[in-house]
Amino acid sequence: MTDIDRIDHSVLYTTDMDATAAVYEALGFTLSPLSMHMGSDRPGGERRPMGAGNRCALFGGNYLELLGLFGDGSVDPWNIRSLIAEYEGLHGYSFGCTDAAVTEERLRRAGLSSSGVLPLQRDVDTSDGTATARFEAVHVERALTPEGLVHAARHLTPELIHQRRYLRHANGATHLDGVLLVVDDGEVAAATDRYARILDVTPVTEGPRRVLRLALGQVEIVAASDLGAVLPGEDVPALPYMAGQTVAVTDVGAARALVEGNGFGTRDLPGGGFFVGAAQARGAALAFRQAW
């Protein structure tokens, strides 16, 4: 069994949190209140403000993160702002692990990480007042993931994040089911191998996609020339490109009616379901599939 067992969350970066949150609420998600990050760039280091805060669509097992950038950019310990110089959108994946030390050792031995185990925390509202959610993270070397910030995380206080009052969504979303990475046609094999080593899973081929399946969620990799077969009509602003994400919903027809009723254009998703394009979903296509 791999030490990484799920997609813990995706990370969509924005410099306009209010506008982005309004879009995702209109898409039918219940979002948690704004929570500002504190963290360190080295193991055991002092936790400091990171110039970023989030609102999340939480599902109990994983979630979508909308990460807002605040301030003048002088506080940016993980060099987040450089990721959105080309476009705002999906620029990060966090994979859930059960033991950060075990994951750190495996990734370090594989030459994939030198970050050590990093502390992270943020204050969250609870029914009993403010509490501090705590995490441990292990970062994959940024040079190996030019598409964005990729790390593994262990929740030390999951009950503070996945609060029951935030788990019901008007669109019926139950979990983050997948993320889609688009790479240059000549880089498909290398990218697939890289994520296979990060996740410690064996990829499979499903049509134009290379799929790395975890216990909860999957990573899909596709060549740029094949994107039209996966997300018809979508453009590629840069390569590599975290092009989209998929949520599972209890009733895909009802979800589509809600999304279209709130003014979004939708397109059929090959294989079933539908999606909203990146232009309307704040930089990354958002697909809806029937939960089984």
C-alpha positions in Angstrom: 0.0 0.0 0.0 1.3 3.4 -0.9 1.9 6.0 1.8 -0.1 8.5 -0.3 -3.7 7.5 -0.5 -5.7 10.4 -2.0 -5.9 13.7 -3.6 -6.2 15.8 -0.5 -7.1 19.0 -2.4 -6.5 21.0 -5.5 -5.3 24.6 -5.3 -6.7 27.3 -7.5 -4.8 30.6 -7.2 -6.5 33.9 -7.4 -5.7 37.6 -6.8 -9.4 38.4 -6.5 -10.8 36.1 -3.8 -14.2 37.8 -3.7 -14.9 37.3 -7.4 -13.6 33.8 -7.4 -15.5 32.7 -4.4 -18.7 34.2 -5.9 -18.2 32.1 -9.0 -17.8 28.9 -7.0 -20.8 29.6 -4.8 -22.8 30.2 -8.0 -21.5 26.8 -9.2 -23.2 25.3 -6.2 -20.5 25.0 -3.6 -20.7 25.9 0.0 -17.4 27.6 0.9 -15.7 27.8 4.3 -14.9 31.3 5.6 -11.6 33.0 4.7 -8.7 31.5 6.7 -5.2 33.0 6.5 -2.1 30.8 6.3 0.9 30.7 8.6 3.9 28.5 7.8 7.6 28.0 7.6 10.0 27.4 4.7 12.1 25.0 6.7 11.5 22.2 9.2 11.2 23.5 12.7 11.2 27.1 11.5 9.1 29.9 12.9 5.6 30.1 11.5 5.0 33.4 9.7 2.2 35.0 7.6 2.4 33.7 4.1 0.5 36.4 2.2 -2.2 33.9 1.3 -5.6 32.7 2.6 -8.2 30.3 1.5 -11.8 29.4 1.2 -12.6 25.8 0.5 -15.3 23.5 -0.8 -15.1 20.6 1.7 -16.3 17.1 1.2 -15.2 15.2 4.3 -12.5 13.2 2.5 -10.9 15.9 0.3 -11.6 19.4 -1.0 -11.2 22.2 -3.5 -9.1 25.1 -2.3 -9.4 28.6 -3.6 -6.2 30.3 -2.5 -6.2 34.1 -2.5 -3.1 36.1 -2.6 -3.0 39.2 -0.4 -0.6 42.1 0.3 2.0 43.6 -1.9 3.8 40.4 -2.7 6.8 41.0 -0.4 5.6 38.0 1.7 5.7 35.0 -0.6 7.9 32.2 1.0 6.9 29.5 -1.4 7.2 31.7 -4.5 3.5 31.4 -5.3 3.1 34.6 -7.2 5.5 33.5 -9.9 3.0 30.7 -10.7 0.3 33.1 -11.8 2.5 35.3 -13.9 1.3 33.5 -17.0 -2.3 32.9 -15.9 -4.5 32.6 -12.8 -6.0 29.2 -12.2 -5.1 25.8 -11.0 -1.5 25.7 -10.0 -1.3 23.1 -7.2 -2.1 19.6 -6.0 -1.8 18.3 -2.4 -1.8 14.6 -1.9 -2.9 13.1 1.4 -0.5 11.0 3.4 -0.9 9.1 6.6 2.7 9.7 7.9 4.6 12.7 6.6 7.9 11.4 7.8 7.5 8.2 5.9 6.5 10.1 2.7 9.3 12.5 3.2 11.9 9.7 3.4 10.6 7.9 0.3 10.5 11.1 -1.8 13.9 12.2 -0.6 15.4 8.8 -1.4 13.9 9.0 -4.9 15.4 12.4 -5.5 12.0 14.1 -5.6 12.1 16.3 -2.4 14.6 18.0 -0.1 12.1 20.1 1.8 11.9 18.0 4.9 8.6 18.0 6.9 7.3 21.5 7.0 4.8 22.9 9.6 1.7 24.7 8.4 -1.2 26.2 10.3 -4.2 28.4 9.9 -7.0 29.7 12.2 -10.5 28.5 11.5 -13.9 29.4 12.8 -15.7 26.6 14.7 -19.0 26.5 16.6 -16.9 26.9 19.8 -14.9 29.9 18.5 -11.5 30.2 16.7 -9.2 27.1 16.6 -5.9 26.5 15.0 -5.8 23.8 12.3 -2.4 22.2 11.9 -0.7 20.3 9.1 2.6 18.7 8.0 3.7 19.0 4.4 6.4 17.6 2.2 7.1 19.5 -1.0 8.2 18.0 -4.3 11.1 19.9 -5.8 9.6 22.8 -7.8 12.1 22.2 -10.7 10.4 18.8 -11.2 6.9 20.2 -11.4 6.9 23.3 -13.5 3.1 23.0 -13.7 2.8 24.1 -10.1 3.3 23.5 -6.4 2.9 19.8 -5.6 3.1 18.4 -2.1 1.9 15.7 0.3 0.2 16.8 3.4 -0.9 15.2 6.7 -3.8 16.7 8.6 -3.1 16.8 12.3 -6.6 18.3 13.1 -8.9 17.1 10.3 -12.0 17.7 12.3 -11.3 21.4 12.2 -11.2 21.5 8.4 -14.1 19.1 7.5 -16.7 20.6 9.7 -20.2 19.1 9.1 -21.8 22.5 8.5 -19.7 23.0 5.3 -20.1 19.5 3.7 -23.5 20.0 2.0 -23.4 21.5 -1.5 -26.3 22.7 -3.6 -24.8 20.9 -6.6 -24.6 17.6 -4.8 -20.8 17.4 -4.8 -19.4 14.5 -2.8 -15.7 14.6 -3.5 -12.9 15.8 -5.7 -12.6 12.9 -8.2 -9.7 13.9 -10.4 -7.3 16.5 -11.7 -6.1 16.9 -15.2 -2.5 17.8 -16.3 -1.8 18.8 -19.9 1.8 18.5 -21.2 3.7 18.8 -24.4 3.2 15.8 -26.6 6.8 14.8 -26.2 6.6 15.0 -22.4 3.7 12.6 -21.7 5.9 9.6 -20.8 8.2 11.6 -18.6 5.4 13.4 -16.8 3.6 10.1 -16.2 6.7 8.5 -14.8 7.3 11.5 -12.5 3.8 11.3 -11.0 4.1 7.5 -10.8 7.2 8.0 -8.6 5.6 10.8 -6.6 2.5 8.8 -5.9 4.1 5.3 -5.9 1.3 3.9 -8.1 1.3 2.2 -11.5 -0.3 4.3 -14.3 -2.9 2.9 -16.7 -3.8 4.1 -20.2 -7.5 5.0 -20.8 -7.9 6.4 -24.3 -5.8 9.6 -24.6 -5.3 9.8 -20.9 -2.6 8.3 -18.6 -4.4 7.7 -15.3 -2.8 7.4 -11.8 -5.5 6.2 -9.5 -5.5 6.6 -5.7 -7.9 5.3 -3.1 -9.7 8.6 -3.4 -9.3 10.6 -6.7 -6.9 10.3 -9.6 -4.4 12.2 -11.6 -4.9 12.3 -15.4 -2.2 13.3 -17.8 -2.9 14.1 -21.5 -0.9 15.4 -24.4 -1.7 18.9 -25.6 -2.8 17.6 -29.0 -5.4 15.3 -27.2 -6.9 17.9 -24.9 -9.9 18.4 -27.3 -10.8 14.7 -26.8 -10.9 15.2 -23.1 -12.2 18.8 -22.6 -13.7 19.8 -26.0 -13.2 23.5 -26.9 -10.6 24.3 -24.2 -7.5 26.3 -24.9 -4.0 25.8 -23.5 -2.5 29.1 -22.2 0.9 27.5 -21.3 2.6 24.1 -21.0 2.6 22.3 -18.8 -1.0 23.2 -17.7 -3.2 22.1 -14.9 -6.2 22.3 -17.1 -9.1 21.1 -14.9 -10.6 19.2 -12.1 -13.6 16.9 -11.7 -16.1 16.6 -8.8 -18.4 13.7 -8.3 -22.1 14.6 -7.7 -25.1 12.7 -6.5 -27.3 13.7 -9.5 -25.4 15.0 -12.5 -28.7 16.2 -14.2 -29.7 18.3 -11.2 -26.2 19.7 -10.9 -26.3 20.7 -14.6 -29.7 22.4 -14.2 -28.4 24.4 -11.2 -25.2 25.4 -13.0 -27.0 26.5 -16.2 -29.7 28.2 -14.2 -27.0 30.3 -12.6 -25.8 31.5 -16.0 -22.9 29.2 -16.8 -22.4 27.6 -20.2 -21.9 23.9 -20.1 -20.4 21.3 -22.5 -20.8 17.5 -22.6 -18.0 15.6 -21.0 -16.8 12.7 -23.1 -17.9 9.5 -21.2 -20.7 11.2 -19.4 -21.3 14.3 -17.3 -20.5 17.9 -18.2 -18.1 20.7 -17.6 -17.8 24.5 -17.3 -14.8 25.9 -19.2 -11.8 27.6 -17.7 -12.9 31.0 -18.9 -16.0 30.9 -16.6 -14.5 28.8 -13.8 -11.7 31.2 -13.0 -8.8 29.6 -14.9 -9.4 25.8 -14.7 -12.2 23.8 -16.3 -14.6 22.2 -13.7 -16.1 18.9 -14.7 -19.1 17.2 -13.0 -19.4 13.4 -13.1 -22.0 11.1 -11.6 -21.0 9.6 -8.3 -21.3 5.8 -8.1 
